[in-house]
Amino acid sequence: MRLIPIECVRENTYLAKTIYDDNGFPLLKEGVLLTETLLKKLESIYIKYIYIVDKYSSEEIEDIIKPELKQKSILAIKNSFKNIEQLYNSASNNQDAFANNDDLLKQQDNYIMQIQEVAEELLDNILCNDKLLVNLVDIKSMDNYTYQHCINVAILSVVIGLGMKLLRSELLNLTVGAILHDIGKIFISKSILLKNGALTDEEYCAMKMHPEKGYSYLSNSSCISASAKMVILQHHERYDGLGYPNRLKEDKINKLARIVSVADVYDSLTSDRPYRKALSPNYAFEYIIGNVYSMFDYNVVQTFSKVIVPYPEGTLVRLSNGDIAVVEDTFPEYPLRPTIRIIRSNEKEKEGSLINLANNLSLVISNIEYTVY
């Protein structure tokens, strides 16, 4: 199977992976024949990518957590966030009125405890997985982006945390903080969050308030650790001190927040947004690597580079010499130089041959290919 843009899918192709709706129910099950009508329906609900079965890739792409658990987690986070937003609205958007209402605070803590339970289940599931390599570029719905993003950032953060040898207690705080890192966006105008274009200076200033708003909102909650709260407050700080809200730098930034910062940017870059199309995973990977010491902590990025898979097995790629190949194997030490099998070349005798790019430095991958038939 391989993941390709919906506009590149031909009619009468078979779906390789079940697609779920915004409520976590199967919308189309794997194995269904994709007709023109079905493809148009998927486009109409802003499904941008799907997994297909084709002759180039027979490998099954395994998720680091079970798809059912991922959908369950997304739905639980969605419900909790919406309930928290309704609670805040019931206090007439007045934070002081909310903070002085014991009844509302108890309800809030109930919703936070539900998020804590999701975090524990995600963490336990990841800890039981032997293969800790992550491919987060998946089927994403624009409508459910916020909640999918929270779960993806949590998954990648935990895997980075494991690579950095964090204790389980730290990993749990990391998971909770990652899930809640954007909770402050509940208090940002939807017209700004969903704007189809560049933000004005005034709108950008309002958007930059979401870490402080989220931290302030949960600062009195006894259900969340101080470290998880720091993730919410500091995930947009930069290693060079040019981030926000407090322009902290280097190890003045909470360690867990430094991890979530990398995971947050990577998943954002590889997701379609109202104002831009998603970057392919290799470009997003190179962006992260290229911003070590400016945006990101070197130690976090070094671990990130060993657990993320910019070219998952089964990806079709174009090489610098024009040949088309399929990725056969990946190596954590050389994430941008996998083993590939040539499937299309002007030199026909090369087709079918295997090349380990780690040992062949004269070739590089130029880009991901989607429309080879």
Helices and strands as residue ranges (DSSP letters): E 2-5, G 6-8, E 13-15, E 19-20, E 26-28, E 33-34, H 36-44, E 49-53, H 67-90, H 95-99, H 102-127, H 145-163, H 168-180, G 183-187, H 190-193, H 201-207, H 210-218, H 226-234, G 250-252, H 255-269, H 281-290, H 298-307, E 316-319, E 324-329, E 339-344, G 348-350, E 354-356, G 357-359, E 365-368
